[in-house]
Amino acid sequence: MKPTLGFSIAAALVPLMLAAEAAAPALAGLEYSRSGELKFPERYREWVFLSSGVGMTYGPAAAANAGRPKMFDNVYVTPESYRAFLESGKWPDKTQFVLEIRSSESIGSINKGGSFQTDLSAIEMNVKDSSSPNGEWAFYDFPVSGGKPNGYGKPFPKTASCFQCHGANTAVENTFVQFYPTLYEVALNKGTVKVNFEKLPANTTQVATTVTSDPWAKAEALLDGLAAHSPSANSVSEASLNQLGHRLMQTGKAATAVKLLEWSGQQYPKSVNLQDSLADAYMAAGDKARATTATEKALKMAEADTALDPARRKAVGEAAAKRLKTSH
Ligand code: HEC
């Protein structure tokens, strides 16, 4: 009884499995219609996810969204191209990117202050294909209706803004690799970033690594460069510098903390927090005289700063009292 049943179930399943296989769209094949339209890769969500941005929409999609919450965009690339890029820092032929633009919502379920992604608003593709009827690099639009993209996408003409902006601002070939964090590092290491590409400002981790491990002169040059060219970069914000200063003190690098916080104090001369931290750093470095002078300055600054949070003011006062007591 049993073997017969097993056999009959298996026999019944074979045609079903074959049918499912035939119906599943190819993961990454390129298919064009006779008029040169590109077939939509329905399984792009199984590709490699490169990054997500908020409010990074440009051109027609941005204009259509004017006055509404900033949209999300998600970028996917064909898996074999991703693996090739890790090896070479370049895109192989037949590389396909899907840019998915989704609406943003902030009220729903447990979410309070954040934003999450909802319905599909637009889908575009960027494709490298040397045998394409539309040129080696081509952009496609798949109009979305009822939340679903069209089955075929029309190529954009070479005069479209896509070519202009991607041509002028991308880090690698025709693609915005500078915004795909894992790949940007690969491209920098492999030296495949375009020669005229203006590098992104050093991020918080890069600044912390240089300040912690390199001679101060090198760290200072990096910080000076950031202050001159990207003063609003997160890596040189008051909060980031203060946090790094504390981390240096906690890891026994008080002398470096002093240098960093002296530099930071010149950058943010009104910052009570940085002045308070500098006093701490002098103390940690065993320089009691400077710790006293810096503490007195922090107290004066706290007094003059009418916008200072009362809890902060109290904390600065208490830290000062403790320092002055031990330094005399
Ligand atoms: C003003 C500049 C600008 C214009 C114009 C522009 N893009 Fe982009 N595009 C970007 C940026 C920046 C990214 C990086 C991803 C993001 O949005 O975060 C990107 C990413 C993409 C990607 C993902 C793959 C890649 O190339 O990095 C696709 C696909 C894409 N754009 C399609 C288009 C199409 C189609 C058009 C024309 C209708 C267009 N873009 C016009 C700036 C632009």
Residues whose N, C-alpha, C, O or C-beta is under 5 A from the ligand:
A	BS01	HEC	G53 M56 Y58 G59 D73 V75 F97 V98 L99 E124 M125 N126 F139 Y140 S161 C162 C165 N174 T175 F176 F179
